[in-house]
Amino acid sequence: MNPPFVIGVAGGSGSGKTTVTRRILETVGEDKVALLIQDNYYSDQSDISFPRRLETNYDHPAAFDWTLLGQHLDALYHRVPVQMPTYDFVKYTRALETLSVLPAPVIVLEGIFALYEPSLRERMQLKIFVDTDPDVRFIRRFERDTLERGRSARSVIDHYLETVRPMHLQFVEPTKRYADVILPHGGHNEAALDMIAARISRLEGVG
């Protein structure tokens, strides 16, 4: 049996990573993809007070539980199911609910730092960086945080200027150099998405 084909989908917040991942799922079939969402691997903060949780820089690599993420990727690579954590973005800590992720011919890791950690990159046969204009990414993040996460417009703007933008420039943007494919215009680049879909469809046991 061939080892799983591992794909990393990286890019800034609001770049369109989810759209690209959805295209992969549609191409391959959800039953043939094990999806790990990096946002679910923020470190558990249930042991600290809520005010201290608010001080965490969630756009810095140190905010993630890299050990658990690496263990789960390794388990899926060796055909072992995992229980992916979920994160409560209102309480700023890990939720009680977990999601079962079953082994599959294709593993997708989606997240802003999907291409950041060398040990995870080494597992990947296809590394994708979703590249979208900063103003578009900001608008998408603004809509998400105000409509879905109940945050005020002022707080979203301040957070973007003080943390999100500088962290993107320092940590996320440089990972573009590791990408096999850079998708300009994010999830709206149909030609590039079709190319990626065709590449995956040729995999043995997938197409």
N, C-alpha and C positions, 0 to 999 in steps of 0.2 A: 504494500500500500504506500503510495506517495505521501510525503509529508505535506501538511497544509501549506497553501500559498498565502503568505502574510502580506497585507497591504497596510501602509500607514497613510492616513489622510490628515495633513496638518494645514495650518493657516491661521490668520488672526481671528479674533472674536468677531463674528458676523460676516465672515468671508464667504460662506456658502459651503462649508464642509459637510453639513448635514444633507444638502442637496446632492452633492457628489456621492456621498455614502448611500443615499437612497437610490441613485442610479445603479450603483454596484449591486445593491440588493435586488433591484428589478431585473438586472441582467442575469445574475447568477441564480436567483431564487432564494428567498429568505431561509429556506430549510438547508441551504448549502453554505450559509455564512454564519460564522460566530462573530458577533459584534461586541467589541469592548469600547465603551464610551468613557473617555478620560475624565470628563466632568464628574463622573460618579466616583472617581478615585481621589477626590480631595481628602486630606487627612481627617480622621475623626477628631472632633473637638468637644465631645460631650463632657469631658473632664474639666473644662475651663468655663468661666462665666461668659454670659452673652456679650457684655461690653468688651471683653478681651477678644472674643471671636471677631468682633467688628474691626479690630486692629490688624487682623491677618491680611497680608497682601496676597490675594487670591490669583493674581496675575504673575506671580513669581513661581519658578519651578519648585521651590521649597514647600509650597502649599500642598503638594501632592504626595500620596502614599506610593512612592515608586516601588517599594519592596513588594507590596501586595499586587500592584499592577504587573510587575515582572513575574511574580509567581503564577498569576492567572494566565498570562500569555504563554508561559512555559507549560502549564498544565494543559491548555487547549492544544498546544503544539504536539503534545504527547497523547492526545485523544482522551483527556480527562475533563469531565464537566466542572464548571465553577459556579459559585454564587457571587455574581457581581453586586457590589454595594450600590446603594442609591444615595443621593445627597439632597438634603433639605435646604434650599437656598433662601428660605425665610428665617430659619433658626440657625443657619450657618454651621451645620454639623451633619454628620452622617445620619441618615434615616434608618429606622428599624427594618424596613422592607429590603429584601435582596431580590435579584432577578437571576433565574437559572439561564446559563449560557452553555449550550451543548457543543461538543466538538463538531467540526464541519470541514469540508475541503478548503474553504477560504476563511481566513481570519482577518477582520478589519479592525484596526485601532484608529479611532477618530478623536482628535483633540488638538488644542493649540500647540501642545508640546509633543505631539506624536513622533516627531523626528528629532527630539532633543536628546534623549538618553541613548548613548552609544550601544548599550547592551540590548535595547529594544530594536534599534535600527539594524543590528546585525541579523535579526530574525527575518527582516522584511525582504521580499522579492520585488516589491513595487512600492516606491515612496512618492507620494503626491503632495504637492504644496499648492493650496488654493489661494491664488493671489487676486485680491480685490482692492479697489481704490479705498483709501482711508475714510473718505466722507461717506461712502456707501456702507462700510463696516460700522461706522459710528451710528448712522441712522438705524440700522438693523438692531444694534445693541440697545439703543435708546428705546426703541419700540418694545423689545423683549423685556427689558428691565422695568419699564413703567407699566406695561400692560399685563405681563405675566408674573412679575415678581414684586409688584406693588411699591416700587421705589419712586421717589419724587424726581421731577425733571432736574432740579438743581443738584441733587445728590448724584445723579447719573452723569451729568456734565462735569462736575467737580472730580468725580472718580475717574472719568476718562482722561482728563487733562493731567491729573496728579499721579495716576497709577497705570491705567490701561495703556495709554500711548507710550510712555517711556519704557514700560516692560516689554511691549511689543517690539520696539526698536532694539532693545538690548538683548532679548532672549528669543523671540519668535521669528522675526525677520531673518536673522542669521541662519536659521535652520533651512532656509530655502536652498542653500548650497548643497544640501544632501539629497535633494529631490531628484528623482528620475524624470518626473513630469511636473512642470509648473503650469497651472491652469490660470491664465489671465481671464479676467471677467468672471471668476468664480463659477458658480453653478449654472451660469447662463451661457457658457461656452460649449455649445452643442457639438461642434466639430471635435473638440478635445474629449468630451465625454463619450462620444461615439467611438473614438480611437481606443480609449481605456476599456470600454465595454467589449470591443472586439478582441482586445488582448486577453481579457479575462475569459471570454467565451471559448477561447482555444485551449484552455487548460484541460488536461485529462481529468475526467470525472466531474466536470462542471458543465461544459457545453452540451 
